[in-house]
Amino acid sequence: MSITTENILLIGSILLFISIIAGKTSYRFGIPTLVLFLGIGILAGSEGIGGIYFYEPKIAQLIGIVALNFILFSGGLDTNFQHVKPVLWHGFSLSTLGVVITAFSVGFFVYYITDFTLYEGLLLGAIVSSTDAAAVFSILRSKKVALKKDLRPTLELESGSNDPMAYFLTIAFTGLVLNQDKSILSILPLLLQQFIIGGLLGFLIGKLGRFIINNIRLVYEGLYPVLVIAIMFFSFSGTDFIGGNGFLSVYITALYLGNKELIHKKTIIQTFDGFAWLMQIILFLTLGLLVYPSQIIPLIGIGLIISLFLILIARPLSVFLSLAFFKTKIRNKLFVSWIGLRGAVPIVFATYPLLAGIEKSQIIFNIVFFISLSSVILQGTTLAKISRLLHVSLPLKVRPKSPVEVLLDDDEKTEYEEFKICKNSPVIGKKIVDLDIPQKAIIAMIKKADKYVTPKGSTVIEEGDVLLVISEDYKSMKETKDIFLST
């Protein structure tokens, strides 16, 4: 069956429905949802029972880029900077140095055991160098396991920020494969250009985006997530257009916005969470449709060898070397090593050699697909057991909620107090979004004259207003009181 304009929505809705049901079922058995989504795509493909012919690497790459924008942006919005601050350099080291070590170790290994050139081996290593934590945390939730201390924020930060480096290496080594006479040192200027421009523009677009969101005064609340989508795509495409790393820019823009006060922030975060799930499903289904199982079967042997090397040697080597600068327990390093699943991102990056016309691009794509699949199956199904074996987990029911979860769950607040705004209060005439209220406190209700109103970010504080403030702890309540009542 060929995909046409007439049947694409019917096919898409059926596959989406099946994927959601399959994902729900997978929680009971601890099967990674990634495997099921990919499996459904394969079964629906030209060599499966669906018989849908889809060999469009360019379309798959476009879908992948759009999906990764939403996934990275959602991850950035949900990342509380204060939560990851204690492990900031741990995550940064893993997402940069760790990715480079993984790429080079796998690349040299592939070069020595296959007929790949050195640059072709390094290209394959670069493609599989980033991790996918989405599958990790879904498995841990399904098994009712949470991670102790700083492990979770470390993994969140690594997984959210390592795609830009993997993307850069993939683009750089694709260019070197096409120009074998160039030195590997020739990619250094491109590295500096991509990360300096990407980081700087991501921050600036985040600041500009916050100003626009808080001052545009849209009539309908539902338009604010649409506005943020426009900011997200501008951050990626604008940065990419002038030679920066678009994925890095998107993540930093989202990280900045997620840690600042925004109008309708709760709506924006919830909307992007839903979009991230939708994009993951669409991405996995698309990549499943793109692959041909008959082409992968002959490569299972070499694929398994490379996959085992990546899991047992390259990933632990990169983790131990990246975290050598910090005081980290051995069992934590071992768990971070084992939790480095390869997901859909490497498969998306594997479309770049396909579109560039590299000679071994189809072989690289098929090997990468097998590595990702085997990584998720082997590591994903054993994560809960490994976490308990290494004593890095605790029961989910006693897991402390993250700051983002606390902010979105009013039941977690333990302090509440009323404040009357006097004529000498410095907050008179200001919007709530501009008050810089502590993140562990919220204004739950405002009494204006004889009526109560539900506060929004655009609500202006006036003299005589009575504010009901709910806070997680006494310290945040005191800081809020100082903001309202200081003279």
N, C-alpha and C positions, 0 to 999 in steps of 0.2 A: 504494500500500500504506500502510495506517495502522499506527502503532506501537501494539501492544497489550501487555498483561502477558505473554501467552504467547510472543510472538516477539521481545521487546526484547532478551533475552540472546543469542538466536541472531543477530539482526541486528548487535548490538553486537560480538559476538566475531568475526564475519566482517569487519566494517569495521576492527576493531582489528588483526586479522591482516594484512589487506591493507595497512593503513597502515604497519605495522612493516616488511613486505617492501619497500614503496615507499620508505620512509625509508632502508633499507639500500642500495637501488639508487641513490637520489639522490646518495649520497656519491661515486659513480663519475663522475657528470656535473656535479657542483657545483650541482645544482638545490636550492634551499632546501626543506627538508622541510615548511615551512609551506605552500608552494604545493601540494605533493602532498596533504597532509592536507585542506586546504580543497577541492582538486579532487575528492578522493574523496567528501567530504561533498556537494558539488554534484552529482556524478554519481549519488549514491545518493538525492538529494532528489526532490521532486515533479516537477521539470522535467528530471530525468536518467533514466538507464536503470533506476535502482532503484525509482523511483516512490514513494518514502517521503514521505508528507505530514507536514511538521513545521513549523508556524508557531506557535510557543509562545515569544514573547520573554521571558516571565516565567521559564519553565523554563530557557531559554538563559542568562538573566542569573544565575540561581541556580547553574547549572553553572559559569559564568564566574567568579563570586565564589569558589566552592569551589576551582576550579582555580588561580586567582590566589593564594589563600592558600598552597597547596602550593608553587607556583612561587617566590613571594617568600620563603617560609620556607626552602626549600631553598637559594636564593641567599644568604640571610643566614647560614645555617649554614656554607656553603662560603667565606664571605668572611673572610679573616684580617685582623684590624684592623691588625696591624703591617705587613702587606703593602700596605694601602691608606692607611696613615697619611701617607706623604709626599705623597699626592695627595688628601687628605681634602677640602680646601677647593675643589680643582678640581672634584671630583665633586659636592660640595654645590652649588656655583654652577651647574653644568650642570643638575642635577636640580630646581632651584628657579627661579632667574632665567632659565635657558635655556628651561625649559618655559613660563614666563609670556611671554617674548619670542616664542616660536614661536606660542603660542595667539593673541596679539594681532596679530601680523603676518599670519597666515593669516586671522584673523577680519576684519580691516579689508579685506584683499584680496578676500575672498568678498563682503563688503558692497558693495564698489565695482563688482564685475563681475556680480553677480546681483541678483535681486529680494529677497534675504534682508534682514531687518532687521539692524541692527547687532548686537543681542544674539543673533540666530540665527546670524550669521556667527561671532561670538566663541564660541558654543557648539560649532560645527563645528571651529573652531581648537583649542579646549580638548580635544576628543575625540581629535584626531590629534597632540597635543603630546608624548606620551611615546614612548620608543623600545623596541625589543625586541632584546636582545643574544643571546637564545638561538639565533636563526637565524644571527646573525653568526658566532658562535664555531663552530657546526656546519659552516658553509661554510669557514671558515679551516682547521679541522681536516681537512676533506675534501680541501683543496688543499695540505695539508702546509705551512701558513704560520702562523708565530707572530709576535706583535708585540713590538717592541723596548721596553726600558726601562719607563716608567710608563704606556704606552698601555693595556695590558690592565687593570690595576687601576683606571684612570680610567674605562674603559668599563664594567667590572663594577660599580663603585660608582654610576655614573650610571644604568645600566639597572635596578639593584636598588632605587634610591631615588627614581626620578622618577615612578613610578606614583601615589604619594600626592598629589602636587601636581596631576597631570592629573585625578585623581579629584575632588579638591576643586573645581577649575575647572569640571569637567563638571556637578557638582551645583549649584554656584553659578549658572552661566549658564543651566541648566535652570530654576532658580527665577526668574531675571530675565526669561527669555522668557515665562514664565507671568504675570509681574507687570512689564509694560513700563514702568510709571510709576516704578519704583524706580531709584535712582542706582546706578551701578557701584561707588561707594564703600561701599555698604551691605554688600558682601561681606567687607569688611576684618575686622569683629568675628568673623565666622564663620571666616575664615582663621586668626586668632589662636587661637580656641577649638579648632579641629580639630587644629592642629599642636602646641599646648602640651599638650593632653590626650593626644593620640596619642603624642607623644614621651615624656612623663612616664610614662604607663601602660605603654608598651612596655618601658621600662627596669625599672619596678617588677615587672611580671609576669615579666620575664626573671630577675630576682633571685629572686623567689619560686619560679619554675619550677625554677631550678637547685637550690634548697634541697630542694624536693619530690623531684626526680629522684634526688638523691644520698642521700636519707634515707628514702625510702619502703620500700626493701628488698622489691621484688617477687620472687616465687618464680621466675618465668620471664623470661628475657632478652627474649623476643619481646614482652612487655607494655610494655617501655620506649618503643619507638616509638609505641605506642598512647597511652601517657601523654602523650608530647610532642604528638601530634595534638590531644589534648584541650586542652593548654596553648595551642597555636596558635589553635584556634577560639575559645577563651575570650579570648585577646588581641584578636582581631579583633572578635568580637560584643560583648564587654563594653565595649570602647572605643567602638564605634559606638553602643551603647545609651545612653551618657551624653554623646554629642555630639562624640566625638573622631574622629580619622582612623584607622579600623581598619587600613588597609593600611600606614600608617606604623608603627603599633603592632606589627603582625606582623613587619615587617622588623627593627625595633629589638630585639624579643624574640629573634628568631633570631640576630641579629648578636651579642647579648650571650651567648647560650647557646653559639654556635659558637666563641667566644673564651675560654671557661672550661672547666675540667676537669669532665667529666661521666662518670657510670657508663655503660658500654656506648656511649660516644660514637661509636666506629667503626660499630657496628650502626645507630645512629640516623641518622648521616649517609648511609650506604649505602641505608637504607630510604627516606629522603626523596628521595634522588636518583632512585630508581626511581619513586616516586610522582610526582615532578615531570614525568618523561617521560610517564607514563601520563596525567596531567592535561593536558599539552600536546596530546597526541593527541586525547583526548576533547573538549577545548575546540575545537580546529580542526575536528574532524568535526562537532560540534554547530553551529558557526557556518556551516559549509558547507551543512548541511541547512537552516538558517534562511533563507539567501539565495535569491532568485529571479533567475536570470540575465536573464530577459526584462525585468525592471524596471531592470537596470543598464545594458543596452545603450544606451537613449536618453540616458543620463547620461555616456557615455564621454567625450564632448568636453569638457564642463565639468569632469569628474573629472580628466582628463588635465592640463588647464590648472592646476587647483589642486594636483595632485600635483607637477608640475614646479616650480611656485612654491615649494612646501614643500621640495623637495629642493635646488633651485638657489639659492634666496634666503633663505627663512625659517630653515631649519636652519643654513646657514653664518652668517647674521646672529646667531642666538642663540648659536652656539658662539664666534664671535670676540668678541662683547660679554661673554659670561660668563667667558671666559678672558683678558679684557683686563687683569685685575688681577694676572696671573701671567706669569712668564717661560716662555713656551711657543713652541716653534718653529713657523713658519708651516706647514710640511708636516704637523706633528702636528695642528694645527687643521684643516687641509684634510681630513685623513683622518677625524678625529672628525666633521667635517661630513658626509662621504659615508657614514659607517657608521651614521648615524641611521635605521635601518630602522623602519618602522611595522609592527607585527605584529598579534597577536590582541587585545591589550589595547584599542586604539581601537574594535575591532568590539564588544567587550563593553560598553565605555562608551557606545556608540551605542544600546544597548538602553534606556538610562535615558530619553532623550526619547521613545522609542516607548511605554514604560509610563506616562510622564507625560501622554500624549495631546497632545503638541505638534503643531501643524498640519502642519509640514513634516518631521516626524520620520522618515517612511519615505524621503523624499528624502535626508535627512541620513545615514540608515543606509546607503543604497545608495552614496552618494558616498564615505563613510568606507570601506566595503568595497572599493571600487575603488581608493582611495588606498593602502590597506594592501597590496592585491595588487600594484599597479603598483610600489610602493616596494620590495617584496621582490624582484620580478622584475628590475627595473632595477638597483637597488643591490646586491642579493644576488649576482647572477651576475657582477658586476664587481669585487667586493671584493678578491679575490686580485690581480687586475691592478693595481688602484689602489694597493694596499699596496706592491707592487713598484715601481710608477712613482714613488711618493713616498719610497721607500727607508725604510719604517718596519717592514719585516718581516725575519725571519730564518728559516732552515730549521727546521722543526719538530723535527728530530732533535737540534738543539743548544739547544732552548728550555729554560731553567732551570725546574725544577718549582716550583710554588707551595708555600707552607708546608703547606697542607692536603694536597697530593699527597705531600709528603715524609713527613708524619706517617703517612699510610696506606700508604706503601711502605717496608717495612723494608729493602729492598736499598739504599736511598739513604743509610743511616747509615754514617758512616766512623769513629766512635770507639766503643770499648766498654771497660767496666771493671766489676770486681766490688767491691761495698761490703758490709762486714759491719757490722751495726747493733750498736753497743756500748751498755752500760747507761746511758750519759749522753747518748745521742742524743735530740734533741728530737722526733724523728718517731715514737717508740715510742707505740703506742696510737692512732695516727692512720690514717685511711683514705687510700689512694693518691690518691683524687680531691681530698683536702684539702691535698695537699702543695705545690701551686703549682709543679710541676716545669716547667722551660722547655719550650715547645712543640716545640722541635727535639730533644727527648730523650724516650725511653720506657723503662719498666722492662719488659724482655723476659721475665725469669724470676726466680722467688724460690725459694731453697732454705730450707725450714723443717725443722729437724731432719735427718732422713735422706731426705727426699723433696723433689722439685721440684714447684712449683705454677705454673700460669699466672696471672699477676696480673690482677685486675679492679679497677675503680674502688672497689669496696666492700671490697677486701682490706685487712685491718688489719696494719700493720707491728709486729713484735714483736722483743724483744731476741734477738740471735743470728741473725736472718735474714740471708741472704746474697743481695744483689740484683745481678742482671746488668743493667747499664744500657747502652743503645746510643744514641749521639747523632750528630747531623749534623756538629757541629764541636766543637773543643776548648773554646770559650767556654761552650757549653751544658753540656758535661760538668763543667766547673769549678763552674758555678752549681749543678748538681745535687749535686755532692760537698759543697758548702757547706751545702746543705739537710740532707743526711743526717748529716754528721759534725760540724757546729758544736756548740759547747757553750754 
